[in-house]
Amino acid sequence: MAVSALRKESYIYAGAAAEEVVPAVRPAAIPREAAGPRVSPFSVIGGAFIAFLAAACLFSRIELMDISADITGVRSGVRRIRSRAGIAEKLDARRAENSALRVEYERAFDLKEIERYAVEELGMARAQNAALRGAETAPEDKAVIPASAKAAEGAGGFMAWILEYFK
């Protein structure tokens, strides 16, 4: 039976005994929608904890990216320093080689050795003071500045020069 019996009472009606079942009275149930949904405090705490973990993961990932960028910058700086050190070593080696080549060059072009080679091998003679003299020229060979060039030196000289150009 769907109705639960709270008590059984006996009643006597006109000489006949009858047993009557009295249904239990329940208080009126409040619909769930009207009372609002019930939320467990454990679900609220769990949701907050999951949100906290998600934010912590996000911030740790950002921090990891920053550290990775810093490490990359440091590595490139180390490479630059090593390459500069290599360049400095190469520069020092080239400077030492340059100074050695200069000494060899100066030894190769000794003026006394050149003079000896010219006199003995090539049969040349040393120049005498009488052999050194300038050439005299006639007065006609000298440069003459035309009068139009002297006129161009004045204030209107530039315009005169331009007009002379287009004639």
C-alpha positions, 0 to 999 in steps of 0.5 A, a space after each residue: 500500500 502506498 499510504 503508510 498507516 500511523 495508527 489503527 483505531 477501532 470504531 463502533 458504528 451501529 453495532 458493527 465494529 470497523 477498523 479504519 486506517 488513518 493516513 499519515 499527514 506529511 507537511 507540504 513539500 517546498 518545490 526545489 526551484 523555489 528554495 534554490 539549488 543546494 550546493 555542497 560546500 565541498 564542491 565550492 572549495 573544490 572549484 576554488 582549488 581547481 581555479 587556484 591550480 589553473 592560475 598557478 600553472 598559468 603563472 608558472 608557465 609565464 615565468 618559465 617563458 621569461 626564464 627561457 628568454 633570459 637563458 637564450 639571451 645569456 647564451 647569445 651573449 656568451 657566443 658573442 663574447 667567445 666570437 669576440 675573443 676569437 676575433 681578438 686572438 685572430 687580430 693579435 695573430 695578424 698583428 704579429 704576422 704584420 710586424 714580421 712581414 714589415 721587418 722582412 719588407 724592410 730587409 728586402 728593400 735595403 737601399 745599399 743592397 739596391 744600389 749594389 744590385 744596380 751598379 753590379 748587375 745592371 751596370 748603372 753608374 751613380 749620378 753626379 751633381 753635374 748631371 742634375 739640372 733643370 730645363 729652361 723654357 722660352 717665355 712663349 711657353 708660359 700660360 696666359 689667362 685671358 681677359 674674359 676670365 679676369 672679368 668673370 672674377 667680379 660679382 657678376 662673374 658667375 652669371 657671365 660664366 653661365 652665359 658664356 657656357 650656353 653660347 
